[in-house]
């Protein structure tokens, strides 16, 4: 099974890029974030035409999550377990026995603002969500735009960005608290080296061409999912397209029929156990 995550930064503005990528790559599942569209206006017919089922929850102008699949989509739920549920930020669905939790974590705006405090609280609430809904032994794939670069190698200039809302020590610790519940960073399991990014800011000069990026989109798996994960990679092609999103897809491939551990034993621990800033 091939599963991808992609912050599209408006599903309608990026519709040709998304549908073209799906037709070319044919992932079994694509989770998208920041769809920026109300539910009645969701462009479902474009995905009907290329053979994808879908579920979604949106909001005008910002937020919004969706899941596309060539396979049957099972039990689906939206939002956290407490109020405000933030349904356009969290979608949970079952595909072939794998529970996929698609999240668009608040960006936080600026440190020392209410929006940043809300982001930190959101991670605490997300930890409660996983504790309430699942066990670490369940096959859970948590993915999406988490708006955190966990390690120094996940941001192009970690010294300069240390106080940024997506790399502040507090928000990195907040992510780690969720990871401690029982998640492994699947991308780092297979790709321990530097300069792997999923986001390049529009506002900087030629950030994509200069590869001045961030890895803030993630694929996190519980132990059963870690064992099934055979490959992870980032596809930069959509970011090079005309009128692209500022993000690009991150992809994992799974063998659902095996429980053999994937990747190198040297990098098989959870994020909290792997602080390497150079390749293993």
C-alpha positions in Angstrom: 0.0 0.0 0.0 1.3 3.4 -0.9 0.1 6.3 1.3 1.0 10.0 0.8 0.4 13.3 2.6 0.2 16.7 0.8 -0.7 20.1 2.1 -2.3 21.5 -1.1 -2.8 25.1 0.1 -6.3 25.2 -1.6 -7.7 22.1 -3.3 -9.4 24.2 -5.9 -6.4 26.3 -6.8 -4.2 23.2 -6.9 -6.7 20.9 -8.5 -4.8 20.2 -11.8 -1.6 19.5 -9.8 -3.3 17.1 -7.4 -5.2 15.2 -10.0 -2.2 15.0 -12.3 -0.1 13.7 -9.4 -2.7 11.1 -8.5 -3.0 9.8 -12.1 0.8 9.6 -12.5 1.6 8.0 -9.1 -1.6 6.2 -8.2 -1.1 6.1 -4.4 -3.7 3.9 -2.6 -4.3 6.8 -0.2 -3.6 10.5 -0.4 -4.3 12.6 2.7 -4.5 16.3 2.0 -4.6 19.4 4.3 -5.5 23.0 4.0 -8.2 22.4 1.4 -9.7 25.9 2.1 -13.1 25.0 0.8 -16.6 24.6 2.3 -18.1 21.1 2.0 -20.8 22.0 -0.6 -18.0 23.4 -2.9 -15.6 20.5 -2.6 -14.6 19.5 -6.2 -15.4 15.8 -5.8 -16.3 15.2 -9.5 -12.7 15.7 -10.5 -11.7 12.7 -8.3 -14.7 10.6 -9.3 -13.3 10.9 -12.9 -10.0 9.4 -12.0 -11.3 6.6 -9.7 -10.8 7.9 -6.2 -13.2 7.6 -3.3 -13.0 10.5 -0.8 -14.1 11.9 2.5 -13.5 15.5 3.7 -14.4 18.2 6.1 -13.7 21.8 5.1 -13.9 25.5 6.0 -14.0 28.6 3.9 -10.7 30.2 3.1 -8.5 28.1 5.5 -8.1 24.7 7.2 -9.8 21.6 5.7 -8.7 18.0 5.5 -9.6 15.3 3.0 -8.7 11.6 2.3 -8.7 10.1 -1.2 -8.4 6.3 -1.7 -8.6 3.7 -4.5 -9.7 1.3 -1.8 -12.9 1.3 0.3 -12.8 3.9 3.1 -14.1 2.5 6.3 -15.1 4.1 9.6 -14.6 7.8 9.4 -14.5 10.4 12.2 -13.7 14.1 12.4 -12.2 16.2 15.1 -10.6 15.9 18.6 -12.4 14.3 21.5 -13.1 17.5 23.4 -14.3 21.0 22.4 -13.5 22.8 20.2 -13.2 19.6 18.1 -11.6 21.4 15.2 -13.2 19.0 12.7 -11.6 20.7 9.6 -8.2 19.9 11.2 -8.5 16.2 11.9 -9.9 13.3 9.9 -9.6 9.6 11.0 -10.5 6.8 8.6 -9.9 3.1 8.2 -8.4 1.7 5.0 -7.7 -2.1 4.7 -7.4 -2.4 8.5 -5.0 0.6 8.8 -6.3 3.6 10.8 -5.1 6.8 9.1 -5.3 10.0 11.2 -4.9 13.0 9.0 -4.1 16.2 10.8 -3.5 19.9 10.0 -1.9 21.2 13.2 -2.3 25.0 13.9 0.7 27.0 12.6 0.9 29.2 15.7 1.5 32.6 14.1 4.0 34.1 16.6 5.4 33.0 19.9 3.9 34.8 22.9 0.5 35.0 21.1 -2.8 33.2 22.0 -2.5 31.3 18.7 0.8 29.8 19.7 -0.6 28.8 23.0 -3.5 27.2 21.2 -1.0 25.2 19.1 0.8 23.9 22.2 -2.6 23.0 23.7 -3.6 21.3 20.5 -0.7 18.9 20.8 -1.7 18.1 24.4 -5.3 17.5 23.2 -4.0 15.3 20.4 -2.1 13.2 22.9 -5.4 12.7 24.8 -7.1 11.9 21.5 -4.7 9.0 20.8 -4.9 7.8 24.4 -8.7 7.8 24.3 -9.2 6.3 20.8 -6.3 3.8 20.4 -3.6 1.6 21.9 0.0 1.8 20.8 -0.3 -1.7 19.6 -3.0 -0.7 17.1 -2.0 -0.1 13.4 -2.3 3.7 13.4 -0.7 5.9 10.8 -0.6 9.6 11.9 0.2 11.9 9.1 -0.2 15.5 7.8 1.1 19.0 8.1 2.2 19.0 11.8 3.8 22.5 11.5 6.9 21.3 13.4 10.4 20.6 12.3 11.5 18.0 14.9 15.3 17.9 14.5 18.0 20.4 13.4 18.4 18.6 10.1 14.7 19.3 9.4 15.2 23.0 8.9 17.7 24.7 6.5 19.1 27.1 9.2 18.3 25.7 12.6 20.3 28.3 14.5 18.5 31.2 12.9 15.1 29.5 13.2 15.3 28.4 16.8 12.6 30.7 18.1 10.2 30.2 15.2 6.8 28.8 16.0 7.6 25.7 13.9 11.0 25.0 15.5 10.7 26.5 19.0 11.9 24.2 21.8 8.5 24.2 23.3 6.7 23.1 20.2 9.3 20.4 19.5 8.8 19.1 23.0 5.0 19.2 22.5 5.4 17.0 19.4 7.7 14.7 21.3 5.1 14.2 24.0 2.7 12.9 21.4 5.4 10.7 19.9 6.1 9.2 23.3 2.6 7.7 23.2 4.0 5.2 20.7 4.9 6.7 17.4 8.0 6.3 15.1 9.0 8.9 12.6 8.8 6.7 9.5 10.6 9.1 7.2 13.7 9.2 9.5 13.5 5.4 9.8 14.4 5.2 6.1 16.0 8.6 5.4 18.3 9.7 8.2 20.3 12.3 6.2 19.9 16.1 6.0 18.3 18.4 3.4 15.1 16.5 3.0 12.3 19.1 3.1 8.6 19.2 2.4 7.9 22.9 2.6 9.6 26.0 1.0 8.2 29.4 2.0 6.8 31.5 -0.9 8.0 34.7 0.9 11.7 34.0 0.7 13.8 34.6 -2.5 14.1 31.4 -4.5 13.7 29.2 -1.4 12.8 26.1 -3.5 15.6 26.6 -6.0 18.1 27.1 -3.1 16.5 24.2 -1.1 16.0 26.5 1.9 13.2 24.4 3.3 11.6 22.7 6.3 10.4 19.2 6.9 7.1 19.9 8.7 4.9 17.3 6.9 5.2 13.9 8.5 4.3 10.2 8.5 4.3 8.7 12.0 3.5 5.1 12.8 2.8 2.8 15.7 4.9 -0.3 16.1 2.8 -2.5 13.8 2.9 0.2 11.1 6.7 0.7 11.6 7.2 -3.0 10.9 5.1 -2.8 7.7 6.8 0.3 6.4 9.3 -0.5 3.6 10.1 2.8 2.1 9.6 6.6 2.6 10.5 9.5 0.3 9.6 13.0 -0.8 8.4 13.9 -4.3 9.5 17.5 -5.1 8.0 17.6 -8.6 4.7 19.2 -7.6 6.5 22.0 -5.8 8.3 22.8 -9.2 5.0 23.0 -11.1 3.4 26.3 -12.2 1.4 27.9 -9.4 2.3 25.2 -6.8 1.5 24.7 -3.2 4.3 25.7 -0.9 4.4 22.1 0.2 5.1 18.8 -1.6 4.0 15.2 -1.1 5.7 12.9 1.4 5.1 9.2 0.7 5.4 5.8 2.5 5.0 2.3 1.1 3.7 -0.5 3.3 3.6 -4.3 3.1 0.3 -5.0 4.9 0.9 -8.8 4.8 4.1 -8.8 6.9 5.2 -7.8 10.4 8.9 -7.9 9.6 10.6 -4.7 10.7 11.5 -2.3 7.9 14.5 0.0 7.6 17.9 -0.1 9.3 18.0 -1.4 12.9 20.3 1.6 13.7 17.4 4.0 13.1 14.5 1.9 14.2 13.7 3.8 17.4 11.1 6.4 17.9 11.9 10.1 17.3 12.8 10.6 21.0 15.5 8.0 20.6 17.1 9.4 17.5 18.7 12.9 17.7 21.3 12.3 15.0 22.1 15.4 12.9 24.2 13.4 10.3 23.4 10.3 8.4 23.8 7.0 10.3 
